[in-house]
Amino acid sequence: MELRINPNVARLVCSNSGKEVPARGFASPVGLCPCCPRPGKPVVIEYDLERVRAEFASVPLGGHGGRGIWRFAPLLPVLGVPEEYAADVGGTPVVRHERLSASLGVEVFLKNEGTNPSGSFKDRGLAVAVAFGRACGARRFCVPTQGNAGVAACLFSARLGMPGCLVYMPESYRGCIYHRACEFFGGEVRFVGANIAAAGRAMREDLADELASGATVDMSTFFEPGRLEGKKTMGLEIAADLGGEALPDVIIYPTGGGTGLVGIWKAFEELAGLGLLDPTRTALPRMVAVQSANCAPVVEAFEKGLADVIPLTSRGTIADGLDVPGAIMGHGILRALRASGGVAVAVPDAAIEGAFARYGLAGVNAGLESAATLAALEALRASGGVRAGERVLLLNTGTQLIPLSKPSKT
């Protein structure tokens, strides 16, 4: 195995200031930017689109030999991954759901991320992040988590034969399904604090020396650029599978940290830059961020017209993945929403539970975060935010098995 940085990578930039961030030959892992106030803002990878365009001219989008997400190798930052590492990541189906379409008066498409190896869309981001970090010299990874991200980080650390990922979880998650799954994939789990923010602070204090040296890499949402690159493959797949002439009018995305929403929009912008999507002929989808009404910092910032998200205190939500009271890439989430002509929507937990039950009766294998997208669509249909006959894609981020394995929080 010889992991290597894709020569199509042109530069690193700060997502907030736009300033170039020194890559230093990718001889050490890439973290947050040095140009913004500590701890810094997320760094974004930009590609030499002329080089990428030449590759896609000879081999169509998504046809570069690799299976899974590495079928899009020209637009990923690391090459040389073995087939067994991520051939089963991505390639998730987009399915038109006739019954939901008829009941809601729109064309409903579901993208089912529960078919990924650990059962969620987190596999996309962590597959790229782990491989990219390893290519930059990382010897171990760490992550604070209250859900699937920790499981995926452990899974891909194991697939590269690396030491088990160090996973920090809130105290209340001891013995939960996420805890057991992380240990199953060789992770070392530590329990600290009342929430993911407290777990993250403790992790960075405990591992300060290892993190400073680059030997251990913090895989928190947007703390390194690989997760965004992995998540953008959802957008690349939507474009490849549905085609530039038939993109959805609306994509509804359950938004915690927002990596996937920003990533999908990044994919569309890159494809437009390559001339593979033409927004003057086919409008790009309106992006919709959906959050729980009990924890909706993105919705609050969007409605106030802010340029960034201000952290708030969560009141707790049944959807673990939506229980994110701040967003280090809030500026990027808001930019994607506004650039696409989209909106941010908050739905009550009762509506999420109701939509989860409707998914079950319709035979849709999706979790509570995914059910929030259905609840949001129902609210947008009632308000006129989604018009009759529009094509709407609901991003179903994970399987129903996790929420069904836990006692109810209500």
C-alpha positions as a printed Julia matrix, in Angstrom:
410×3 Matrix{Float64}:
   0.0    0.0     0.0
   1.39   3.39   -1.02
  -0.94   6.21   -0.1
  -0.04   9.42   -1.91
  -1.39  12.93   -2.3
  -3.32  13.43   -5.53
  -1.27  15.68   -7.87
  -4.56  17.37   -8.82
  -4.56  19.07   -5.41
  -3.65  22.68   -6.14
  -3.73  24.41   -2.77
  -5.24  24.69    0.69
  -7.31  27.74    1.63
  -8.97  29.06    4.76
 -12.73  28.67    4.4
 -13.29  31.97    6.18
 -10.62  34.4     4.94
  -9.85  32.77    1.59
  -6.12  33.02    2.34
  -3.85  30.24    1.16
  -2.66  27.89    3.9
   0.87  26.46    3.53
   0.73  22.78    2.63
   4.4   22.22    3.56
   4.6   19.38    1.07
   1.9   17.49    2.97
   4.68  16.15    5.16
   2.49  16.65    8.23
  -1.26  16.47    8.85
  -3.45  19.45    7.95
  -5.49  21.03   10.73
  -7.36  24.3    11.2
  -6.06  27.48    9.58
  -3.35  29.64   11.22
  -4.8   32.94    9.93
  -8.0   33.22   12.01
  -8.25  33.58   15.81
  -7.57  30.34   17.7
  -8.46  27.59   17.3
  -8.72  28.63   13.62
 -11.25  27.97   10.89
 -11.65  24.93    8.61
  -9.22  24.48    5.74
 -10.59  23.56    2.31
  -8.81  21.7    -0.5
  -8.88  23.22   -3.97
  -8.03  21.29   -7.15
  -6.35  22.12  -10.44
  -9.54  21.92  -12.47
  -7.65  21.93  -15.78
  -5.91  18.69  -14.8
  -9.17  17.24  -13.5
 -11.0   18.3   -16.69
  -8.42  16.47  -18.81
  -8.95  13.28  -16.82
 -12.73  13.5   -17.06
 -12.45  14.17  -20.8
 -11.02  10.69  -21.29
 -13.02   8.9   -18.6
 -16.54  10.1   -17.69
 -17.47  11.34  -14.22
 -17.53   8.43  -11.83
 -15.83   6.0   -14.22
 -12.24   5.94  -13.01
 -11.93   2.25  -12.29
 -12.09   2.31   -8.51
 -15.17   1.13   -6.71
 -17.04   3.04   -4.05
 -16.16   6.68   -3.56
 -12.77   6.34   -5.25
 -14.55   6.12   -8.58
 -14.23   9.92   -8.26
 -10.47   9.7    -7.7
  -9.55  12.84   -9.72
 -11.49  14.95   -7.2
 -10.24  13.26   -4.02
  -7.06  14.3    -2.2
  -5.42  10.92   -1.68
  -4.71   8.05   -4.04
  -3.37   4.52   -3.67
  -5.97   3.13   -1.29
  -6.38  -0.66   -1.52
  -9.7   -1.95   -2.8
 -10.64  -3.54    0.5
 -10.27  -0.19    2.24
 -13.3    1.58    0.8
 -14.79  -0.27   -2.16
 -17.96  -0.69   -0.1
 -18.24   3.01    0.78
 -20.64   5.13   -1.25
 -22.57   4.1    -4.33
 -25.73   4.45   -2.28
 -29.01   4.26   -4.2
 -31.23   7.19   -5.11
 -34.77   5.85   -5.22
 -38.0    7.59   -6.22
 -40.61   6.81   -3.57
 -44.01   6.58   -5.21
 -46.18   6.54   -2.08
 -44.47   9.51   -0.45
 -44.56  11.35   -3.77
 -48.3   10.81   -4.1
 -49.08  11.83   -0.52
 -46.94  14.99   -0.59
 -47.66  16.18   -4.11
 -43.99  16.31   -5.1
 -41.51  13.84   -6.56
 -39.72  12.39   -3.54
 -36.3   10.79   -3.97
 -34.45   9.1    -1.12
 -30.68   8.67   -0.98
 -30.12   5.83    1.45
 -26.77   6.11    3.25
 -27.57   3.24    5.6
 -25.97   0.8     3.15
 -22.46   2.06    4.01
 -20.29  -0.43    5.94
 -20.9    0.97    9.43
 -24.47   1.99    8.59
 -24.16   5.73    8.01
 -22.88   8.51    5.77
 -20.04   9.13    8.25
 -18.12   6.4     6.44
 -17.59   8.66    3.44
 -15.93  11.46    5.36
 -13.88   9.31    7.68
 -12.65   7.01    4.88
 -11.05   9.98    3.13
  -9.96  11.71    6.34
  -8.14   8.66    7.69
  -6.43   7.89    4.36
  -5.46  11.55    3.84
  -4.14  11.89    7.39
  -2.1    8.71    7.04
  -0.66   9.96    3.73
   0.42  13.13    5.58
   2.22  11.15    8.27
  -0.39  10.63   11.0
   0.26   7.67   13.27
  -3.07   7.68   15.15
  -6.44   9.43   15.15
  -8.72  10.77   17.85
 -12.28  12.09   17.81
 -14.96  13.27   20.23
 -18.27  11.69   19.34
 -21.79  10.96   20.45
 -22.58   8.87   17.41
 -21.52   7.36   14.14
 -18.4    9.43   13.5
 -16.48   7.59   16.19
 -17.56   4.24   14.8
 -16.42   5.18   11.3
 -13.07   6.54   12.55
 -12.43   3.25   14.33
 -13.5    1.2    11.32
 -11.13   2.92    8.89
  -8.25   3.04   11.35
  -8.63  -0.74   11.59
  -8.75  -1.11    7.81
  -5.38   0.64    7.5
  -3.91  -1.5    10.3
  -3.34   1.56   12.5
  -3.53   1.73   16.3
  -7.11   1.94   17.52
  -8.7    5.36   17.25
  -8.94   7.27   20.55
 -12.63   8.04   21.04
 -13.92  10.48   23.64
 -17.61  10.21   24.54
 -19.86  11.95   27.08
 -20.25  10.01   30.33
 -23.88   9.17   29.6
 -22.88   7.19   26.5
 -21.06   4.5    28.47
 -22.35   1.11   27.32
 -24.34   2.52   24.38
 -24.34   1.02   20.9
 -21.76   3.59   19.71
 -19.44   2.64   22.56
 -19.71  -1.05   21.74
 -19.25  -0.5    18.0
 -16.12   1.62   18.51
 -14.55  -1.08   20.65
 -15.58  -3.74   18.13
 -13.44  -1.95   15.52
 -10.48  -1.66   17.9
 -11.1    1.82   19.26
 -10.02   2.96   22.72
 -13.01   4.71   24.29
 -12.78   7.27   27.08
 -15.74   8.91   28.82
 -15.61  12.55   29.87
 -18.14  15.29   30.51
 -21.81  15.89   29.92
 -21.75  16.45   26.16
 -19.6   16.23   23.03
 -18.18  19.72   23.55
 -16.87  18.76   26.99
 -15.51  15.48   25.62
 -13.71  17.38   22.87
 -12.12  19.84   25.31
 -10.89  17.0    27.49
  -9.5   15.15   24.46
  -7.49  18.19   23.33
  -6.13  18.73   26.84
  -5.19  15.07   27.32
  -3.53  14.75   23.9
  -2.06  18.24   23.55
   1.51  17.07   22.88
   0.53  14.36   20.38
  -1.78  16.75   18.55
   0.85  19.49   18.42
   3.43  17.12   16.92
   1.02  15.79   14.29
   1.49  12.21   15.44
  -2.19  12.12   16.42
  -4.82  13.88   14.31
  -8.02  15.43   15.64
 -10.81  14.13   13.39
 -13.51  16.4    14.8
 -15.97  17.79   12.27
 -14.1   20.2     9.94
 -10.9   20.1    12.06
  -9.12  18.63    9.03
 -10.12  18.81    5.34
 -10.51  15.14    4.49
 -13.98  14.64    5.95
 -15.39  17.37    3.73
 -13.84  15.76    0.64
 -15.37  12.4     1.52
 -18.8   13.86    2.18
 -18.81  15.76   -1.11
 -18.98  12.41   -2.92
 -22.7   12.45   -2.12
 -23.01  15.45   -4.42
 -20.83  13.84   -7.08
 -23.04  10.74   -6.98
 -26.25  12.76   -7.19
 -24.91  14.51  -10.28
 -23.61  11.3   -11.85
 -26.71   9.23  -11.08
 -29.45  11.77  -11.8
 -27.67  13.67  -14.55
 -27.22  17.38  -15.17
 -30.58  17.64  -16.9
 -32.55  16.14  -14.02
 -31.05  17.37  -10.77
 -33.44  17.7    -7.83
 -35.04  21.09   -7.29
 -34.46  20.74   -3.56
 -32.1   18.7    -1.37
 -33.09  18.45    2.31
 -30.19  17.62    4.61
 -30.23  16.88    8.38
 -27.7   19.36    9.74
 -25.57  18.96   12.82
 -22.0   19.97   11.98
 -23.06  20.37    8.35
 -20.15  18.62    6.62
 -22.39  16.87    4.11
 -24.4   19.96    3.22
 -21.24  21.99    2.59
 -19.71  19.02    0.8
 -22.62  18.48   -1.58
 -22.56  22.16   -2.52
 -18.75  22.01   -2.97
 -19.24  19.1    -5.36
 -21.76  21.05   -7.42
 -19.47  24.09   -7.56
 -16.53  21.96   -8.67
 -18.61  20.24  -11.35
 -19.79  23.63  -12.57
 -16.16  24.78  -12.7
 -15.36  21.72  -14.81
 -18.24  22.45  -17.17
 -19.96  19.2   -16.19
 -22.89  21.11  -14.71
 -24.2   24.28  -16.35
 -26.23  26.37  -13.87
 -27.36  28.66  -16.71
 -29.17  25.72  -18.31
 -30.05  23.57  -15.31
 -30.56  25.25  -11.95
 -28.6   23.78   -9.07
 -30.69  22.39   -6.2
 -31.86  24.61   -3.36
 -30.16  23.31   -0.23
 -32.27  23.01    2.92
 -30.72  22.53    6.36
 -33.08  20.88    8.84
 -32.46  20.92   12.58
 -34.34  19.97   15.72
 -36.23  22.89   17.24
 -34.47  21.96   20.49
 -31.03  22.63   18.96
 -31.17  24.91   15.93
 -28.18  27.29   15.82
 -28.02  27.26   12.01
 -31.72  28.1    11.7
 -31.37  30.97   14.17
 -28.33  32.4    12.35
 -29.98  32.04    8.94
 -33.19  33.75   10.02
 -31.24  36.62   11.6
 -29.18  37.13    8.45
 -25.9   36.45   10.27
 -22.66  35.59    8.48
 -21.75  32.9    11.01
 -23.41  30.61   13.52
 -23.42  31.58   17.19
 -23.33  28.58   19.57
 -26.33  28.11   21.82
 -27.38  25.79   24.62
 -29.1   22.65   23.36
 -32.31  21.58   25.08
 -31.62  18.01   23.96
 -33.1   16.12   21.04
 -34.02  12.54   20.25
 -31.85  12.76   17.11
 -28.26  12.46   18.38
 -26.74  13.68   15.14
 -28.68  16.95   15.35
 -27.63  17.69   18.92
 -24.83  20.05   17.85
 -25.14  23.46   19.54
 -22.41  25.15   17.48
 -20.84  24.84   14.03
 -17.2   25.69   13.34
 -18.11  25.82    9.63
 -21.27  27.82   10.26
 -20.13  30.46    7.77
 -19.8   27.76    5.1
 -23.22  26.28    5.86
 -24.9   29.68    5.63
 -23.02  30.49    2.44
 -24.21  27.25    0.78
 -27.81  27.88    1.83
 -27.82  31.43    0.49
 -25.87  30.69   -2.69
 -28.33  27.93   -3.56
 -31.44  29.95   -2.71
 -32.22  27.51    0.08
 -33.44  27.83    3.66
 -32.92  26.5     7.18
 -35.84  24.8     8.9
 -36.39  23.71   12.52
 -38.82  20.88   13.29
 -40.01  19.78   16.75
 -38.96  16.41   18.12
 -42.59  15.28   18.01
 -42.6   15.86   14.24
 -39.34  13.9    13.92
 -40.86  10.99   15.86
 -43.98  11.1    13.71
 -41.95  11.11   10.5
 -39.81   8.23   11.83
 -42.97   6.2    12.36
 -44.2    7.06    8.85
 -40.88   5.96    7.39
 -41.25   2.64    9.17
 -44.77   2.08    7.84
 -43.5    2.94    4.36
 -40.65   0.43    4.66
 -37.91   3.07    4.61
 -34.83   2.06    6.62
 -33.75   5.43    7.99
 -32.96   6.85   11.41
 -34.25   9.8    13.38
 -31.94  12.35   11.76
 -33.2   11.19    8.37
 -36.8   11.35    9.56
 -36.19  15.04   10.25
 -35.88  15.56    6.48
 -39.35  14.12    5.94
 -40.73  16.3     8.74
 -39.1   19.32    7.11
 -40.57  18.48    3.71
 -44.02  18.26    5.24
 -43.52  21.66    6.89
 -42.21  23.21    3.66
 -45.15  21.86    1.67
 -47.53  23.4     4.2
 -45.76  26.78    4.05
 -45.27  26.81    0.29
 -41.49  26.61    0.57
 -41.63  23.53   -1.69
 -44.07  23.79   -4.56
 -46.3   21.06   -6.0
 -44.56  18.87   -8.54
 -41.0   19.81   -7.53
 -38.3   17.14   -7.35
 -37.1   16.76   -3.76
 -34.23  14.59   -2.54
 -34.21  13.59    1.13
 -30.74  12.69    2.37
 -31.23   9.67    4.63
 -27.98   9.58    6.55
 -28.17   6.27    8.39
 -30.04   3.12    9.25
 -32.97   2.79   11.64
 -31.14   0.14   13.67
 -29.39   2.58   16.01
 -32.47   4.46   17.24
 -34.37   1.19   17.54
 -31.6   -0.28   19.7
 -31.78   2.48   22.3
 -34.37   3.26   24.94
 -36.6    6.21   24.08
 -35.52   9.62   25.44
 -39.12  10.75   25.73
